Amino acid sequence: MEAGAVAVSEATGDAEQSDAPELSVESSDTSEAPASEPADDAVSPEAEETAEPDSQESAPASEQNGITTQVELQTAIDAAIAAGGGTVTLTQDIEITGTPLIVDHKGTSVVIDGAGHSLTLAAGYNDLHLSAYLTQGTGSNVSIQNMTVTGHADGSTGGGFRLAGNNSNSSGTATTIYSVSNVTFNHNHWDTSNGVGGGLYATWFCTVNLKNCVFKNNSSTRGGAMSWGVGAFVNGVDCLFQNNRSIGNGGAVANGGSSNYSEVSFTNTRFIGNTAQSNGGAISVTQTTNPHTITLVGCTFEDNQATGRWKTAP
């Protein structure tokens, strides 16, 4: 780990640089046919009884008809949740306009498969792409996979995804599990004073498992690419954080608040060329009375920088 990778911040807010300053740790009838054959267009009762149905499974509704708008995608997501779970597959890029996609998963198992397509933003819309949360039930499993999330202009006010559990759950048990795999977060920005996680923000007692995800060119006030809040458990494996920036702490990732515990780990993940204008060029974790733990296994840190100078957000 290069110099500049780790910085630890306590309740006083003073940064304490460690040896690695880039991390801020704040059926068929077989009998013979009769001799007299029926007319060509006649259908025998036996044929009607033994006709096999089409064995080919019906494609999901999203593949049969094609989802072409945000409204159609929202309708498909809502229908899958109402049915107790299901898979929604994109058939083209979808433009988000006016409001984010809402995934109130209600204790179901839902898969949103981008199939290589993108969620983009309409001109003039600068808020979230998707907001997922739990209002009832427990044990939700939400998978979001195989897509690109992009489209913010600099100075935007939303970021990419906000993933949450149930804010009434104060037991410390994360019953909502999000699996985010093969997703690229590129050019997503949350550059207001309360901006946390330009690409992704996880909060309220949920587990977020990241696999083969790429975060590039994202920005925020805290955690340029990703941030987490109350009781979040985040696990990143084989991910890349590159050229993300923060006008505060954590050029790539940072916790969004210091008063609640969290657990975060990254395995075989690369942090390259990220910058922070305060502490933690790659990673920043700040804590007060409640513990925030971060575990790094086989990670690479290259060319991350922290200037130690906080810039005021718009």
N, C-alpha and C positions, 0 to 999 in steps of 0.2 A: 504494500500500500504506500503510495507516494506521500511526501510531506504535504500537509494541508488538508488531509482527509477527515480528521476527527476533531470536533470541538464540543466540550461539555458545558451546558449552561444550567445553573441552578436557579432557585427562586429569585435571587437578586438580579438575575438577568445578565450577570457578568459572564463573559465567555472565557472558558479555560481551555487552552489548546493542548491537545495531547500529542503524542508522537506522530499521529496520523491526522493532521488538521483538516482534511477534507470532509470528515464525518463529524457533524456537530451533534453530540449525544445529549443534548438537551431532550257313385254306381254306374254298368251298361248291360242290357239283356244280351246274353251270349248265344241264345238259341238261333237256329237257322232262319233266314228270312223266308217268308211264304213264297210259293211258286209264282203267284200272281203279284207282280210288283206294283206298287202304287204309282199314281201319276207323279210326274216330276215335281209338281208344286205341293203335293200332299205331304202332311206330316203325321206320322203314326203316333198314337198315344204313347207307345213305348219310347219313341224318340223324345217326346216332350218330357217324359218322366226321367230319362237318363241324360238329358242335356246338361252338360257341366257348366257351371257359372264361370265367368271370367275370373281366372285365378289371380290376375294381377291386382295388387293392392292399389287402392286409390291414393293418389298423391295428396299431401297436405293441401288445404285450401289455398295457402299462399303460393304453392307451386302450380295448382290447377289454373288459377285465374290471374296470378301475377299481382304483386303489390307494387303500385306505382306512385303512391302518395303517402305522406305521413298519416293522414286520416285512415287510409286502408291498413297501414301497419299497426296503428293504435287499435283499430277494430279487431285485427287478427290476434294481437296480444291479449286484449280483453277477453276474447272468445276462448283462448287457450286457458286462461286463468279460471274463467267461469266453468269450463269443462273439467276442472280439477287438475289441469296440467296439459302440456303438449309442446310441440315444436313449431316455431314460426320461422320460415326461411325467406330471406330476401331474394328477389329475382332481378333487382337492379339497384342502382344507387338511390338513396332516399334523401330528399332535402327537408330539413327541419325548419319550420316557419312558425313564428309567433309564440309557441309554447314548447317545452320539452316533451319527449315521449314519457309517459307515465307507466311504471310497472309496479302496481300495488298487488303483490303476488299472493297475499292471503294464505300463506301456508301451503302453497302448491309447488310443483316442480315444473319449471318453464325453461325452454331453450330458445334463445334468439340467435339464429345462425345467419351471419352475413353472407355466407357463401362467396366470399371474396369481394363483396361490394362495400360501399362507403355510406356512412351517415355524414352528410354535409350540412352546411347552414345557408339559408337564404340570405341574400344581401340585406343588410340592415338588422338582422337578428343576431344577437351576440350573447345569448344566454346558454343554458345547458342543452346538450343533446338529449340526455336521458336522465330521469330521476326515478330510482327504484327504492321501495320501502315496504314495510309490513304494517298493516293496520289491524289485522286479526289473524288468529291461528298461529301456529309455531311450526318449526321444522321446514321452512322454505328452502328450496334449492334452485337457484337461478343461474343458468349458464349463458354467457354471452361470448360469441366466438366468431372467428374468421371474418373480420371486418376492419375497416379503417374509420377512425373518428377524427374529423378535421373540419376546418373552415372558419375559425375565429379570426377576426382582425385584431391587431394589437390594441390593447386598452379595453378589451371586452370584459363583460361582467359576469360570466357564468362558468366557463370551463366545460369539460367533456361529460363525464359521468359523476352523479352523486349516488352512492350506494349506502343504504341505511338499513338497520334492523328495526327493532321496536323500541321507541324511547321510553316506554313504560317498564321495560325490562332492566331492573337495576341489580339483578342477581349476579351479574358478571358472567353469565353464560350466553354465548353467541349462538342463537338458534337459527339464524339466517345465514346461509352459506352462498356466496357468490363465487362462481368459477369463471374467470375471464382468461380466455386462451386465444392465442394467435390474433390478438388485436393490436393494431398500431394506432397510437394517439399522436397525431402530428399537427402542429400549429393550433393548439388550443390554449386560450388565455383567460385568466381571471385576475385582472390587474387593478382591482379596486382595493381599498384599504383593508377589507375583510376577506380578500381572496385567499383561498386555501386549496391548493392542488389544481394546477392548470388542466391536467388531463383527467385526473380521477381523485375523488374525495370519498373516503369511507368513514362511517360514523355509526353510533348507537348500537353497540353490541352485535356486530356482525363479523363474520369471517370472510375475507376476500383472498382467494387463491389465484395468483397470477402465474400463467405459464406461457412462455414464448411470446411475451408482449414487448412491444417497442414503444418507448416514449421519446419523441424527438421534437425539438423546437417549441416546447410548451413553456408557459410562464405563469407566475402567480406572485402574490406578495409573500406567501410562505409555502415552500414546497413547490418549486417550479413545475414539476411533472405530476407529483402526487402528494397528497396529505391525508392524515387520518385524525379522527377525533375520539369521542367518548367510547371507551371499551372496544376499540377496534382491534381485530387480529388479522394481520396482513402477512401473507407468505408469497414471496416472489421467487420463481425458479426459472433460470435460463432467460432472463429478461435483459433488455438494453435500455439505459437511460443516457441520452446523448444530446448535447447542445440545448439543454433546458436552462432556464434562468429564473432567479428569484430576486425581487427588489428588497427582500428581507433575508430570512434564514433558509438554508437548504436549497441549493441550486437545483437538485433533482427531487429529493423527498424531505419531508419534515412533518412532525406532528403538529396538528392544528391548534392545540391548546395544552397547557401544562398542568391542569388541575385534575385530570382523569387518567387512569391507567390505560395502557395499551401494550400489545406485544407484536413485534414486527420481526420478520426474518427475510433475508435474501440469500439465495444459494446460486452459485455459478452465474452471477449477474454482473454486467459491466456498467460502470459509471464513467463516461468519457466526455470531457469538454463542457461540463456543467459549471455555472457560475452563480454565486450569491453575493449580493452587495452588503451583506452583514456577515453571518457566521455559517460555516459548513458548506463549502463549495459543492459537495455531493450530497451529504446527509446532515440534517440537524434534528436533534431531539432535546427538548427542554422539559424539565420536570421540577415539581415542587414537592408536595407531600406524598403523592401517589406515584407508584413506580411505572416507568416506561422502559421496556426492555427491547433491545434490538440485537439480533444475532446475524453475523455475517459469516458465510462459509464459501470459500473458493471464489470470492469476488475480486474484480479487477477495477482499479481506480487509475485513470489517466487524465492529466491535464485539466483537473477541476480546480477552480479558484474561488476564494472568498476574500473580498476586499476589506471587510470589517466596517464598512460605511453604509449605514441604513439610508435608503432613499424614500422620501415620502410618496405614497401612492396617491393617485388622483382621487 
